[in-house]
């Protein structure tokens, strides 16, 4: 492909790639992602001294050799990185539209195909850079907890076979969602979560039957979960295989994986999967709007495309229900009035949320006690999508400077945004909270502490990254993991699983306090 390019085309690709890489690496959201990757790495490699191991086979731990740590970390990264990578790489087209750079690029003779390929290469380089940081962290952990020498070639081979198809697929989906106007807004952000969950299920289905090779499923296994479990099962037949952290019986001897797990068939399958990951990019080439003003309209005009915006349009008369809240906000002084104004703005801008309020309130009142957790899960899922934009709306609409001139300045605006997020959550979950206070006070405490911490995270991550996608990606991933690991207290952030403990509640309260302090320090530095 490179040989066929003219020198000018090659120079253009190089410029686009380096520009994309530099712009993305300078984002605050990238720093947050790097810190999250480091923390995730330390959490996934359990300490055998505490009877925790990354890979457990029939109650026996798998020794922390290079093969084990490479395969385990690649599996867990495949779960997280497909979602987080999309939200981190997404949004460049929207920035071009808002800044006016898109109109300039549309007027240049640069071919649309060349432009998208350059953007795709930039996405791939950015995501691979994050994976390189992750690899370095894993190597440090190997030196601390590993057994045997660090075999860099095993790490590189495993990461290339497992994670490169995921990187290509994620980069291609970013271009597809940014190249087609109906998918450019928040509706596209939410839709990709379901795409991500669906492609995870493909890998899970491919591992149900370990007796055969399933080419169609494995070719669509972009996350690599099916390929990893299939490779491990070939050399370590097990009826109870756990990858991702589990307890083991210390009386059983540790099992050792061979150095090289990948067969030629598995290698060719992953290579073909990487090629199929280009298909969304090819679709993007056909759908690319090239910043045409009749197809891409900044902000409000573009929002009419998303399913959420369409739903809000159909329910627009319900926005009138927010008017009394605006009136009450005008009469209340200080942070309370400001918070009510922010809450009223969220409801007025999202009539679908107004429609959800009575449904959630009635459900919380009449549904059986055993199913209250499902009501909370639904309420918090809706709430998280709505509050992801609370702290970034002022920046997006160029009114952040007004906060400095208003009484209380940025400090009051910051506190009001957090309080508005808390109030919205309580509006959705009030009946459940009251019932839990009577019959399950620990779950009520978990709901309150989780709402305080998640609200603080929404405000802090939005303020740091200046985009709603960092919090939204982490929030949706956390909700997905919590629905799968229902017995882990630390993941039961708002009590819907019933697994929360006094220690987890206290932990979320401490997290809320630390996040609020960190957010305030960031506000002071930025102002």
C-alpha positions as CSV (number, residue, x, y, z in Angstrom):
1,X,0.0,0.0,0.0
2,X,2.8,2.4,0.9
3,X,4.6,1.7,-2.3
4,X,1.6,2.8,-4.4
5,X,1.4,6.1,-2.7
6,X,2.8,9.2,-4.3
7,X,5.3,11.2,-2.3
8,X,2.7,13.9,-1.6
9,X,0.1,11.4,-0.4
10,X,2.8,9.8,1.9
11,X,3.7,13.2,3.3
12,X,0.0,14.0,3.9
13,X,-0.5,10.7,5.7
14,X,2.6,11.3,7.9
15,X,1.4,14.8,8.7
16,X,-2.1,13.7,9.6
17,X,-0.8,10.8,11.7
18,X,1.6,12.9,13.7
19,X,-0.9,15.7,14.2
20,X,-3.5,13.3,15.5
21,X,-1.1,11.6,17.8
22,X,0.2,14.9,19.3
23,X,-3.3,16.4,19.8
24,X,-4.6,13.3,21.5
25,X,-1.6,12.7,23.7
26,X,-1.9,16.3,25.0
27,X,-5.5,15.8,26.2
28,X,-6.2,15.7,29.9
29,X,-8.5,12.8,29.2
30,X,-5.4,10.8,28.0
31,X,-3.7,11.4,31.4
32,X,-6.9,10.2,33.2
33,X,-6.9,7.1,30.9
34,X,-3.2,6.4,31.6
35,X,-3.8,6.6,35.4
36,X,-6.8,4.4,35.0
37,X,-4.8,1.8,33.1
38,X,-2.0,1.8,35.7
39,X,-4.6,1.3,38.5
40,X,-6.4,-1.4,36.5
41,X,-3.1,-3.2,36.0
42,X,-2.3,-3.3,39.7
43,X,-5.8,-4.5,40.5
44,X,-5.8,-7.3,37.9
45,X,-2.6,-9.0,39.1
46,X,-3.8,-10.4,42.5
47,X,-1.2,-11.1,45.2
48,X,-0.8,-14.9,45.7
49,X,0.0,-14.2,49.3
50,X,-3.6,-13.0,49.7
51,X,-4.9,-16.1,47.9
52,X,-5.7,-14.1,44.8
53,X,-4.5,-15.0,41.3
54,X,-5.1,-13.7,37.8
55,X,-5.7,-17.2,36.3
56,X,-7.2,-20.1,38.3
57,X,-7.8,-23.6,36.9
58,X,-9.8,-26.0,38.9
59,X,-9.0,-24.2,42.2
60,X,-5.3,-24.2,41.4
61,X,-3.5,-21.0,40.6
62,X,-1.6,-20.6,37.4
63,X,2.0,-19.5,38.1
64,X,2.9,-15.9,37.2
65,X,5.1,-16.7,34.2
66,X,5.4,-14.4,31.2
67,X,2.8,-16.5,29.4
68,X,0.3,-16.3,32.2
69,X,0.6,-12.6,32.8
70,X,0.6,-11.8,29.1
71,X,-2.5,-13.9,28.4
72,X,-4.4,-12.7,31.5
73,X,-3.6,-9.1,31.1
74,X,-4.5,-9.2,27.4
75,X,-7.9,-10.8,28.3
76,X,-8.8,-8.2,30.8
77,X,-7.6,-5.3,28.6
78,X,-9.7,-6.7,25.8
79,X,-12.8,-6.2,28.1
80,X,-12.0,-2.7,29.0
81,X,-10.0,-1.2,26.1
82,X,-12.6,-1.7,23.4
83,X,-15.0,0.7,25.2
84,X,-12.6,3.1,26.8
85,X,-10.5,3.4,23.6
86,X,-13.6,4.3,21.6
87,X,-14.6,7.2,23.9
88,X,-11.0,8.4,24.2
89,X,-10.4,8.5,20.4
90,X,-13.8,9.7,19.5
91,X,-14.8,13.4,19.0
92,X,-12.2,14.8,16.6
93,X,-14.7,15.4,13.9
94,X,-17.0,17.3,16.3
95,X,-14.1,19.4,17.4
96,X,-13.3,20.3,13.8
97,X,-17.0,21.3,13.2
98,X,-17.1,23.5,16.4
99,X,-13.8,25.2,15.7
100,X,-14.4,25.8,12.0
101,X,-11.3,23.8,11.0
102,X,-13.6,21.3,9.3
103,X,-14.7,24.0,6.8
104,X,-11.1,24.8,6.0
105,X,-10.2,21.2,5.4
106,X,-13.3,20.7,3.3
107,X,-12.0,23.5,1.0
108,X,-8.6,21.8,0.5
109,X,-7.8,19.4,-2.4
110,X,-7.0,16.6,0.2
111,X,-9.0,13.5,-0.9
112,X,-11.6,12.3,1.6
113,X,-10.3,8.8,1.5
114,X,-6.7,9.9,2.3
115,X,-8.0,12.1,5.1
116,X,-9.9,9.3,6.7
117,X,-7.0,6.8,6.4
118,X,-4.8,9.4,8.0
119,X,-7.3,9.8,10.9
120,X,-7.5,6.0,11.2
121,X,-3.7,5.7,11.4
122,X,-3.7,8.4,14.0
123,X,-6.3,6.5,16.1
124,X,-4.4,3.3,15.8
125,X,-1.1,5.0,16.8
126,X,-2.8,6.7,19.8
127,X,-4.4,3.5,21.0
128,X,-1.2,1.5,20.6
129,X,0.6,4.2,22.6
130,X,-1.8,3.6,25.5
131,X,-1.2,-0.1,25.2
132,X,2.6,0.4,25.3
133,X,2.2,2.3,28.6
134,X,0.1,-0.6,29.8
135,X,2.8,-3.1,28.7
136,X,5.5,-1.2,30.6
137,X,3.3,-1.3,33.7
138,X,2.8,-5.0,33.3
139,X,6.6,-5.6,33.0
140,X,7.1,-3.7,36.3
141,X,4.5,-5.8,38.0
142,X,6.2,-9.0,36.6
143,X,9.4,-7.9,38.3
144,X,7.6,-7.5,41.6
145,X,5.2,-10.5,41.5
146,X,6.2,-12.6,38.6
147,X,7.8,-16.1,38.6
148,X,10.5,-16.7,36.1
149,X,12.3,-14.3,33.7
150,X,10.6,-11.5,31.8
151,X,10.1,-12.8,28.2
152,X,9.3,-9.7,26.2
153,X,8.7,-11.7,23.0
154,X,5.9,-13.6,24.6
155,X,4.2,-10.3,25.8
156,X,4.6,-8.8,22.3
157,X,3.3,-11.8,20.5
158,X,0.3,-12.2,22.8
159,X,-0.6,-8.5,22.7
160,X,-0.3,-8.4,18.9
161,X,-2.5,-11.4,18.3
162,X,-5.1,-10.5,20.9
163,X,-5.2,-6.7,21.0
164,X,-4.3,-5.5,17.5
165,X,-7.6,-6.7,16.0
166,X,-9.4,-4.8,18.8
167,X,-7.4,-1.7,18.1
168,X,-8.2,-1.8,14.4
169,X,-11.9,-2.4,15.1
170,X,-12.1,0.4,17.6
171,X,-10.3,2.9,15.3
172,X,-12.6,1.9,12.5
173,X,-15.7,2.3,14.6
174,X,-14.5,5.7,15.7
175,X,-14.3,6.8,12.1
176,X,-17.6,5.3,11.2
177,X,-19.4,7.1,14.1
178,X,-17.7,10.4,13.3
179,X,-18.2,10.2,9.5
180,X,-22.0,9.7,9.6
181,X,-24.0,12.6,11.0
182,X,-26.7,10.4,12.7
183,X,-24.0,8.9,14.9
184,X,-22.0,11.9,15.8
185,X,-23.8,12.9,19.0
186,X,-24.6,11.3,22.3
187,X,-26.9,8.8,20.7
188,X,-23.9,7.4,18.9
189,X,-22.0,7.2,22.2
190,X,-24.8,5.2,23.8
191,X,-25.3,3.0,20.7
192,X,-21.6,2.0,20.7
193,X,-22.0,0.6,24.2
194,X,-24.5,-2.0,22.9
195,X,-22.2,-2.7,19.9
196,X,-19.3,-3.3,22.4
197,X,-21.5,-5.6,24.6
198,X,-22.6,-7.5,21.5
199,X,-19.1,-8.2,20.3
200,X,-18.1,-9.3,23.7
201,X,-20.9,-11.9,23.6
202,X,-19.5,-13.2,20.3
203,X,-16.3,-14.3,22.1
204,X,-18.3,-15.7,25.0
205,X,-20.5,-17.8,22.7
206,X,-17.4,-19.1,20.8
207,X,-16.1,-20.6,24.1
208,X,-19.2,-22.5,25.1
209,X,-18.2,-25.5,23.0
210,X,-14.4,-26.2,23.2
211,X,-14.4,-29.2,20.9
212,X,-14.4,-27.5,17.6
213,X,-13.1,-24.4,15.7
214,X,-15.8,-21.8,15.0
215,X,-14.5,-19.7,12.2
216,X,-17.4,-17.3,11.9
217,X,-17.6,-16.5,15.6
218,X,-13.8,-16.3,16.0
219,X,-13.4,-14.0,13.0
220,X,-15.8,-11.6,14.7
221,X,-14.1,-12.0,18.1
222,X,-12.5,-8.6,18.0
223,X,-12.0,-8.5,21.8
224,X,-10.0,-11.8,21.7
225,X,-11.9,-13.4,24.6
226,X,-12.8,-16.5,22.6
227,X,-9.3,-16.8,21.2
228,X,-7.7,-16.6,24.6
229,X,-10.0,-19.1,26.3
230,X,-9.6,-21.5,23.3
231,X,-5.8,-21.2,23.4
232,X,-5.7,-21.9,27.2
233,X,-8.1,-24.8,27.0
234,X,-6.0,-26.5,24.4
235,X,-3.1,-26.8,26.8
236,X,-4.9,-26.7,30.1
237,X,-8.2,-28.5,29.9
238,X,-10.3,-27.3,32.8
239,X,-13.9,-27.5,34.1
240,X,-13.4,-24.4,36.2
241,X,-11.2,-21.9,34.4
242,X,-11.2,-18.3,35.7
243,X,-9.3,-15.5,33.9
244,X,-9.4,-12.1,35.5
245,X,-8.9,-12.7,39.2
246,X,-10.2,-15.4,41.6
247,X,-9.4,-17.3,44.8
248,X,-7.5,-20.6,44.8
249,X,-6.7,-23.5,47.1
250,X,-3.2,-22.9,48.5
251,X,-2.9,-26.7,49.1
252,X,-2.9,-27.4,45.4
253,X,0.4,-27.0,43.4
254,X,0.6,-24.1,41.0
255,X,0.0,-24.9,37.3
256,X,2.4,-23.6,34.7
257,X,1.4,-22.6,31.2
258,X,3.8,-23.3,28.3
259,X,5.7,-20.4,26.9
260,X,3.9,-20.4,23.5
261,X,0.2,-21.0,23.4
262,X,-0.7,-19.9,19.9
263,X,-1.2,-22.4,17.1
264,X,-0.8,-21.5,13.4
265,X,-4.6,-21.8,13.0
266,X,-5.1,-19.4,15.9
267,X,-2.6,-16.9,14.4
268,X,-4.2,-17.0,10.9
269,X,-7.7,-16.5,12.5
270,X,-6.5,-13.5,14.5
271,X,-4.9,-12.0,11.3
272,X,-8.2,-12.5,9.4
273,X,-10.1,-10.9,12.3
274,X,-7.7,-7.9,12.0
275,X,-8.5,-7.6,8.3
276,X,-12.3,-7.7,9.0
277,X,-11.8,-4.9,11.5
278,X,-11.3,-2.6,8.5
279,X,-14.9,-3.0,7.3
280,X,-16.3,-0.1,9.3
281,X,-13.6,2.1,7.9
282,X,-14.7,1.2,4.4
283,X,-18.3,2.0,5.3
284,X,-17.1,5.4,6.7
285,X,-15.4,6.2,3.3
286,X,-18.8,5.9,1.7
287,X,-20.7,7.9,4.4
288,X,-18.2,10.6,5.1
289,X,-19.9,14.0,5.2
290,X,-16.6,16.0,4.4
291,X,-17.9,18.7,6.7
292,X,-20.6,19.7,4.3
293,X,-22.8,22.3,6.0
294,X,-26.0,20.8,4.6
295,X,-25.1,17.5,6.3
296,X,-23.3,18.5,9.4
297,X,-24.7,21.3,11.6
298,X,-22.9,22.4,14.7
299,X,-24.5,21.6,18.1
300,X,-28.2,21.9,18.1
301,X,-28.7,21.2,14.5
302,X,-26.6,18.0,14.7
303,X,-28.3,16.8,17.8
304,X,-31.6,16.2,15.9
305,X,-30.0,13.2,14.3
306,X,-29.5,11.0,17.4
307,X,-32.2,8.6,18.7
308,X,-32.1,10.4,22.1
309,X,-32.7,13.7,20.4
310,X,-35.5,12.3,18.3
311,X,-37.1,11.0,21.5
312,X,-36.7,14.4,23.2
313,X,-38.2,16.0,20.1
314,X,-41.3,13.8,20.4
315,X,-41.6,14.5,24.1
316,X,-40.9,18.2,23.8
317,X,-44.2,19.3,25.5
318,X,-43.0,17.6,28.7
319,X,-40.2,20.1,29.0
320,X,-42.8,22.6,30.4
321,X,-42.7,20.6,33.6
322,X,-39.3,22.1,34.3
323,X,-40.6,25.7,34.4
324,X,-41.6,25.6,38.1
325,X,-38.1,24.5,39.0
326,X,-36.7,27.5,37.2
327,X,-39.0,29.7,39.2
328,X,-38.0,28.1,42.5
329,X,-34.3,28.4,41.5
330,X,-34.7,32.2,40.9
331,X,-36.1,32.6,44.4
332,X,-33.5,30.5,46.3
333,X,-30.1,32.2,47.0
334,X,-26.6,30.7,46.7
335,X,-25.6,27.3,45.7
336,X,-29.1,25.8,46.2
337,X,-30.7,28.1,43.7
338,X,-27.8,27.6,41.2
339,X,-28.1,23.8,41.6
340,X,-31.8,23.9,41.0
341,X,-31.2,26.0,37.9
342,X,-28.8,23.4,36.5
343,X,-31.3,20.6,37.4
344,X,-34.1,22.4,35.6
345,X,-31.9,22.9,32.5
346,X,-31.1,19.2,32.4
347,X,-34.8,18.4,32.5
348,X,-35.8,21.0,30.0
349,X,-33.1,19.9,27.6
350,X,-34.1,16.2,28.0
351,X,-37.9,15.8,28.1
352,X,-37.3,12.0,28.0
353,X,-35.9,12.4,31.5
354,X,-39.1,14.2,32.6
355,X,-41.1,11.2,31.2
356,X,-38.8,8.8,33.1
357,X,-39.4,10.4,36.5
358,X,-43.0,9.3,37.0
359,X,-42.3,5.9,35.7
360,X,-39.4,5.4,38.1
361,X,-41.3,6.9,41.0
362,X,-44.3,4.7,40.5
363,X,-42.1,1.6,40.0
364,X,-40.2,2.4,43.1
365,X,-43.4,2.6,45.1
366,X,-45.3,-0.5,43.8
367,X,-42.7,-3.0,42.8
368,X,-41.8,-5.9,45.1
369,X,-38.9,-5.4,47.5
370,X,-36.9,-8.2,45.8
371,X,-36.9,-6.2,42.5
372,X,-36.0,-2.8,43.8
373,X,-32.4,-3.3,42.8
374,X,-33.5,-3.5,39.1
375,X,-35.3,-0.2,39.5
376,X,-32.2,1.4,40.9
377,X,-30.0,-0.1,38.1
378,X,-32.3,1.4,35.4
379,X,-32.6,4.7,37.2
380,X,-28.8,5.1,37.6
381,X,-28.1,4.0,34.0
382,X,-30.4,6.8,32.8
383,X,-29.0,9.2,35.3
384,X,-25.4,8.6,34.3
385,X,-26.1,9.3,30.6
386,X,-27.8,12.6,31.6
387,X,-25.2,13.9,34.1
388,X,-22.2,13.2,31.9
389,X,-22.7,16.6,30.3
390,X,-23.5,18.7,33.4
391,X,-19.9,19.8,33.9
392,X,-19.0,20.3,30.2
393,X,-22.1,22.1,29.0
394,X,-20.8,25.6,30.0
395,X,-17.6,25.0,28.1
396,X,-19.3,23.6,25.0
397,X,-21.6,26.6,24.8
398,X,-19.0,29.2,25.6
399,X,-20.6,30.5,28.8
400,X,-18.0,29.3,31.3
401,X,-16.7,32.8,31.6
402,X,-20.0,34.0,32.9
403,X,-19.4,31.8,36.0
404,X,-16.4,34.0,36.9
405,X,-18.6,37.1,36.8
406,X,-21.5,35.6,38.7
407,X,-21.7,35.7,42.6
408,X,-19.6,32.9,44.0
409,X,-17.6,32.5,40.8
410,X,-16.4,29.1,39.6
411,X,-16.4,27.6,43.1
412,X,-20.2,28.0,43.4
413,X,-20.7,26.7,39.8
414,X,-18.6,23.7,40.6
415,X,-20.6,22.9,43.8
416,X,-23.9,23.6,42.1
417,X,-23.1,21.1,39.3
418,X,-22.3,18.4,41.8
419,X,-25.4,19.1,43.9
420,X,-27.6,19.1,40.8
421,X,-26.3,15.7,39.8
422,X,-27.1,14.4,43.3
423,X,-30.5,15.9,43.3
424,X,-31.3,14.3,39.9
425,X,-30.3,10.9,41.2
426,X,-32.5,11.4,44.3
427,X,-35.4,12.5,42.1
428,X,-35.1,9.1,40.2
429,X,-34.6,6.9,43.2
430,X,-36.4,8.6,46.1
431,X,-39.1,5.9,46.7
432,X,-36.5,3.1,46.7
433,X,-34.3,5.1,49.1
434,X,-37.1,5.6,51.5
435,X,-38.2,1.9,51.4
436,X,-34.6,0.7,51.8
437,X,-34.1,3.0,54.8
438,X,-36.9,1.0,56.5
439,X,-36.0,-2.6,55.4
440,X,-32.3,-2.5,54.2
441,X,-30.5,0.5,55.7
442,X,-27.1,-0.7,54.4
443,X,-28.4,-0.7,50.8
444,X,-29.8,2.8,51.4
445,X,-26.4,4.0,52.7
446,X,-24.8,2.4,49.6
447,X,-27.2,4.2,47.3
448,X,-26.4,7.6,49.0
449,X,-22.6,7.1,49.1
450,X,-22.5,5.8,45.5
451,X,-24.5,8.8,44.2
452,X,-22.3,11.2,46.0
453,X,-19.1,9.6,44.6
454,X,-20.4,9.1,41.1
455,X,-21.7,12.7,41.0
456,X,-18.3,13.9,42.0
457,X,-16.7,11.7,39.4
458,X,-19.0,13.1,36.7
459,X,-18.0,16.7,37.6
460,X,-14.3,16.1,38.0
461,X,-13.8,14.0,34.9
462,X,-15.8,16.4,32.8
463,X,-13.8,19.4,34.2
464,X,-10.5,17.6,33.5
465,X,-11.2,16.3,30.0
466,X,-13.7,19.0,28.8
467,X,-15.7,16.2,27.3
468,X,-18.5,14.0,28.6
469,X,-17.1,10.8,27.0
470,X,-14.5,10.1,29.7
471,X,-17.0,9.7,32.5
472,X,-19.6,8.1,30.2
473,X,-17.2,5.4,29.1
474,X,-16.0,4.6,32.6
475,X,-19.6,4.7,33.9
476,X,-21.0,2.4,31.3
477,X,-18.1,0.0,31.7
478,X,-18.5,0.0,35.5
479,X,-22.3,-0.7,35.2
480,X,-21.6,-3.6,32.8
481,X,-19.0,-5.1,35.1
482,X,-21.3,-4.6,38.2
483,X,-24.1,-6.5,36.5
484,X,-21.8,-9.4,35.8
485,X,-20.0,-9.6,39.2
486,X,-23.0,-9.3,41.5
487,X,-21.2,-10.6,44.6
488,X,-18.3,-8.1,44.7
489,X,-19.0,-5.4,47.3
490,X,-16.7,-2.8,45.8
491,X,-18.6,-3.0,42.5
492,X,-22.0,-2.5,44.1
493,X,-21.6,1.2,44.1
494,X,-25.3,2.1,44.6
495,X,-26.6,-1.1,46.2
496,X,-28.6,-2.6,43.4
497,X,-26.8,-6.0,43.8
498,X,-27.3,-6.1,47.5
499,X,-23.6,-7.0,48.0
500,X,-22.5,-3.7,49.5
501,X,-20.8,-3.7,52.9
502,X,-20.1,-1.1,55.5
503,X,-16.5,-1.0,54.3
504,X,-17.5,-0.4,50.6
505,X,-20.0,2.3,51.7
506,X,-17.2,4.1,53.7
507,X,-14.9,3.7,50.7
508,X,-17.3,5.5,48.4
509,X,-17.8,8.3,50.9
510,X,-14.0,8.7,51.1
511,X,-13.8,8.6,47.3
512,X,-16.5,11.3,47.0
513,X,-14.6,13.6,49.4
514,X,-11.3,13.0,47.6
515,X,-12.8,13.6,44.2
516,X,-14.5,16.8,45.3
517,X,-11.2,18.1,46.7
518,X,-9.3,17.1,43.5
519,X,-11.9,18.7,41.3
520,X,-11.7,21.9,43.3
521,X,-7.9,22.0,43.0
522,X,-8.3,21.5,39.2
523,X,-10.8,24.4,39.1
524,X,-8.4,26.7,41.0
525,X,-5.5,25.8,38.7
526,X,-7.6,26.3,35.5
527,X,-8.9,29.6,36.7
